[in-house]
Amino acid sequence: MTASRKTSATTPSALAAADPRAWRVLWSSTFAFTICFAIWMMFAILGIPLKTQLGLSDTEFGLIAATPVLSGSLARVPLGICTDRFGGRIVFFLTMLATVIPIWLLTHATQFWQFISLGLLIGLAGACFSIGTPYVARWFPKDRQGLAMGIFGAGNSGAALTKFVAPVLIVSFGTWMIVPKVYAIAMLVTAVVFWMTSATNPAHRVENPPSFSSQLRVMKDRRAWRYSQYYSVVFGGYVGLALWLPHYYVNHYGFHIEQAALLAACFSLPGGVLRAVGGWLSDRFGAQKTTWVVMWTVLACFFFLSYPDTDLVVQSARGPLAFNIAISPTLFTVLMFTVGIAMAIGKASVFKFVSDEYTGNIGAVSGVVGLAGGLAGFALPILFGVLADLTGVSSSCFMLLFGATAVSLIWMHFSFRAHGTAVEPRAST
């Protein structure tokens, strides 16, 4: 028995495969991340009544909705590094606790700057991704890490959860202030449940961890920036759209907040839940092929979504013929559903690149990649608002995303031509 334990201790893959706690850790972490993501995205719903209450422009709405994404993104690198040094369980737990009071204090905010300030503190909830990714991955062998990280990443479905819960709370109680109260209690309970159901394995900590500054050297690695660029499209685009879509349905199609949130969830839900499928596909077919197909699918959908409502008059021999070109709410929702599926798969395939190429500093690398995606998620709602204010064209947000995806595809094509064949999944040793 002793010899067997020593062998497992020296073979992380064997330990991960045999450790019965691995799946318990995975499910408890996924549940915690789902709640964290729901709270991270709550301004997608709260922003709608706040826009009216504070008299905000579209640009200001984008800023208030995206502020938590900024701090959550900036915190991903240091928290990913802390995870390598101290272990995921304690870092995850303390990060969740740190957001409880700021969430509750939202009920006392009355001015724009107060919501921005509290949003920055609440944004730490989104940084839990760079904690949970390496924490979960190290419990599994290399050939199962894509699936494990995909299941954990399905916590992105918290964006859909908040679209189901928050509007119901607002309509039922007649005020948006009930949402922060419920969410603060939910975060506290989640932190306690996570601590009671998760586990710690000292063998997963990096032995003789490098200094903070030396781990940040990963930012000089071209591969890390390449994967960051991919992630800025599939995750940044997902976050930006998850924040913007309820507002889009209200403004462009005239739906009420609860209807708009429900339809927006058709994008957010598959965008989170199906991330596990993306992990499985990446394990089976490789990260490069999976990501390539994702990019082309998203590009095609954004092409149609970009087209603005248009009235055409054709002068025929029988007189003028009028045509109206517009995307109906049904077709719009179907296209967004497709985009959500593709982005879910893409988010997992990008992190399969990371797990294939990095081991000891996976926390730092996942933090850098997550930072790039999060910063894109922060910038996009603001840019959507600026474009809407400047042009008055609702679909301008999709024009921006179409251009960003096209650039990403071109960059991806030439980067792999320059660096050779993409890294395929490696067998566990």
N, C-alpha and C positions, 0 to 999 in steps of 0.2 A: 504493500500500500504506500509506504514511504517513497520507494523508488518511483512508483507511478506518478506521485505528486511532483517529484523533482523533475521528471521528464516533462510534465505538463507546464511546469513553471518556466522551463527553458524553451518551450515551443509555444509561442503565443497562439498560433493557429489552432493547435490541438487543444489548448486550454479553452479558446473561444468556442470551439465546436462542442466540447464536452460540458462546459459550465452550464448547469441548468438555470442559472440566473439570467442568462443572456436575453432570453425572450421576455422575461419579466421586466428587465431594464428597458428593453426596446418599447414595450407597450406603455409603461409608466412615463417614459420620456416623450413618447408621441402624444399621449394625452396632455401632458404639461405644455408641450409646444403648441398644441392646438388652441389651448386657452390663451397662451401668450400671444399667438398670432391674431386671435379674435380681438384681443384688447389693443394690439398694435394697429389694427385696421378700424377701430371704432369711430374715428373721425370721418370715415366715409359716410356714415349715417348721421352722426352728431353734427357734421358740417352743414347738412341741409337746413335744419331749423336754426342753426347758428348764423347761417348766411342771411336769413331773413331778420333774425333778432339784432344782429350787429350791422346790417346793411352792407355786406361784403360784395366786392366785385368777383368775377370768376377767377381772377388772378389771386385775390386774397383768399378765396375759398380753397384754391389749390395749395396755397401756402399753409393754411391751418390744417388741411387734411394730411399734408405730407411731412409736417414738422417731426412727428414721432419717428418717421422713417429715417430722417437725417441722423438723429442721435443714436438710433438703433443700429444704423449702418456704421457710424464712426466707432461705436463700442465693440464691434465684432472682432476687430483685430486684437485689441488688448485682452478681451475675454477669451478669444481662441487660444492665445498664448498662455493665459492663466489656467486654462483647461489642461494644456500639456504639462504644466508645472505642478498644479495642485489637485487635479482630478475633476471630472465633469460634475459629479454629484453635488459637491459643496458649492461650486461656482454657480451651477444652475439654481440651486435652492436660494442662495443669497441674492442673486439677481432678481428672482421673482419677488422676494420679500421687499426689495428696494423700491418696487413700483406701486405697492399697495397704497401708501399715503398720498402720493401725487394723483392717483386715480380718484381717490375720495375727494381730494381738494378741488377737483373740477366742478363740483356742485356749488362751490363758493366763488368761482370765477365769473366776472361780469364784463371784462374788457378784453380786447383782441390780444394785447401783449400778455395777459395772464394765461390765456389758452395756449399761446405759443410757448411760454415758459414751462408750463406744466406738461405740454406735449413733448418737450425735449426730455423730461424726466421719465415720462411714460414710455418713451421710445426704447428704453432698455429692454422692454419685453421682447422686442423683435430681435435683439442681439443674442437671445437664447439659442438661435439656430447654430451659431458658430461654437456654442458650447456643446449642444447635443450631438452635432454631427461627429466630431471625433470621439466623444464619450460613447456613443452607440457603436460606431464602426469598430472600435477596439475589442468589443465583445464577440466579434464574428471573424471567421477566416476570410482571407482575401477574396475568394470566389463567391462569398455571400455578402460582401460589404455593399455592393451596389443595391441589392434588394433591401438590406437593413437600412441603409441611408435613405432609400426611396420610401420605405414605410415611415421612417421618422419624418421625412420631409412632407409626408401627407398631412402633417399638422398645418400646412398652408391652408387646409380646408377651414381653418378658423376664420378666414376671410368670409367664407360662406356662412359660417355659424353666426357671426355678428350681424349678417344681413337678415338672418331669420329671427334672431332674438331681439336685437335693438329696436327695430320698428314696432314689434309687438309690444315691447315695454313702453315705448313712447306713446303709442295709440291707447294702450290700456290705462296708463296713469296720467295721460294728458300733458306730460312734460318730459323733456329730454334729460332732466336731472336724475331721473331714476336709473338711467343706464350706468353712470359712473359708480353709483352706490352698489348696484348689483355686481358690477364687474370687479370692484375692489374686494368685496367679500369672496367672489369666485376665485380671484387670484390668491388670496390668503389660504383658502381651503385647498386649492390646487398645490400650492407650495408644500403644505403639510402632508398631503396625500403622496406627492412625489417623494418626499423624504422617507416616508414610511414604507413605500413599495419598491424603491430603487436600491441599488447596492454599490459598493465600492470595491474595486480590485486594485491594490497598490501596484501590481505588475503592469498595469496599463499606463502608469505615469512614465514619462520619459526619464530614463536614468541619466544623471548628470546633465540636466537640461541646460541648454545654452542661455546666455544672457538675453534680456529683452531686445537690446540693440542688434545682437547677432541674429536673432530670429526674424527681425524686421528686414534682414538682408534678402529674404525671399522676394521682396518687392523688386529686386533687381533681376529676378529670374524671368526671362521672356515667356516661358511656359505659363507662369502664374498670371501674367498680364493677358496672354492669349485666352486663357480660360475665363478670366475676369470679363473680357470683352463679350464672350459668348453669354455669360451669365447676366450681363447687363441687359441683354435682349430678352431672355426667357424668364428671368426672375424680376428684373427691373420693370419690364413691360407688364408682367403679371401684377406687380404691386401697384404700378401707376394706374392700370385699368381697373383694378379692384377698388381703388379709391375714387376713381372718376366716374365709373359706370352708373351708380345710383343717381348722381347729379345729371348725367347725360340723359337717362331715361326720363327724368322729371322735366328737364329743360327742352329736350328735342321732341319727345313724344307726348309730354303732358301727363304722365302717370303720377299717381299719388305715391308718397314715400314708401308705403308698404308694398305696393305693386312693383315700384322701381327696384326696391331691394330684393324682392323675390326673383325678378328677371335677371338682375345682376348676379345673383347667386348661381344662375345657370352657367356662368363663366367661372366664378370662384370655386365652386364645389369640385368639378372635374379637375380644375387647375391645381387642387390640393390632393384629393383622394387618389388620383391616378398616378401620382409621383412614384408610388411603389411599382407600378407597371413599367415606368421608365427605368427604374433600377433593374428590374428583371430583363428588360430588353437590352440594356447596356451590358449586363453580364453575358447575355447570350450572343449578341451581334457586335458588341464593341461600341465604345463611346463615339468614335468618329462617325460611323454610318448612322447611328441613331440621331446624333445632333444634326447631321446634314439633312436628313429627311424632315426633321422638326423645323429647321429654318425655312425650307422651301414651302412647307405647309402654311406656316405663319405668313410668309410673304404673299402667297396667293390669296389668303383671306383678307389681309390688309389692303390688297389691291382693290377689291370690291367695296370694302368698308370705307375707303378713302373717297369714293365718288360722292360728291355733294348732291342734295336734291336739286334737280335741274329741270327747267321748262324749255323745250325746244319748239321752234316754229319753222316748219319746212314749207317753202313756197313751191307748190305743185301746180300742174296745169289746171287743176280744179279748184285752186285757191289754197290758202294757208292750212297746213295740217299741224296741229298742236300735239306735242308729246310731253309727258311728264316722266322723268326718271327718278325714282326714289326707292330706298330700301325700306320695306315694311318692318314693323317691330318683330314679326315672326322670323323673317329672313335674317334680320340683324341678330336676333338671339341665337339662331342656328349657327351663324358664322362665328359669333363670340364663343359658343359652346365648343366649336371645333378648335378655335385658338386656345381655349382653356386646356383642352386635352393635349394639344401639341406642346404647350408651354410646360405642362406637368411632366411630360416625358423628357423634355429638354432640360429641365432643372435637375433631374436625376442623372441624366447622361453627362452633364458637365461635371458633376461631382464624382462621377465614375472616373473621369480623367484624373482628378485630384488623388483619389484613393489608389489608383494604379501607379502613379508616379512619385507619391510622397508617403512616408511612413512616420518617422520620428517627429516631423514638424507639420503633421496634417492639420493640427489646430491652427497654426499660424497661417498656413496656405488657405485653408477654408475661410479663415477670417478675412484675408485679403480679397478672395473671390467674392465672398458674401458682402464685403464692403463695396465693391464695384457694383454689384447688383442692387444693393440697397441705395447707393447714391443715385443710381439711375431711377430707382423707384421714387426717390425724393424729388428729383428734378422734373420728372415727366408731368405730374399733376400741375406743377407751377407753369411749365411750358404749355400744357394744354390750355390753362386759363389765359395765359398771355396771347396765344394764337386765337382763342375764341373772342377775347376782347378786341384784338386788332382787326381780325377779318370778319367776325360775325358768322363764320362758317363752322357749324358744329363738328363736321367730319374732319376738320383740320388736324385733330389729334391723331387720327388714323393715317393721315398723310405723313405726319412726322414719324410714326412708327414704321410705316412702309419704307421710308427712306433709311431709317436706322437699320432695319432688317436687311435691306439690299446691301448696304455698306458692310454689314456683318458677314453676309454670305461671300462677298468678294474677298474680304479679308481672310475668312476661313479657308477659302479655296487656295489663295496664294501662300498662306502660312503653312499649309500642309504640303504644298508643292515644294516650298523652300526647306522644310524640315523633314521631309520624307513621310513614310507611312505613320499614321497615328498609332499611339500605344494601344495594344489590344490587352484584354484582361489576362493577367498572369495567374498561373496555377499556384495554389497555396503550397508552401514548402514546410 
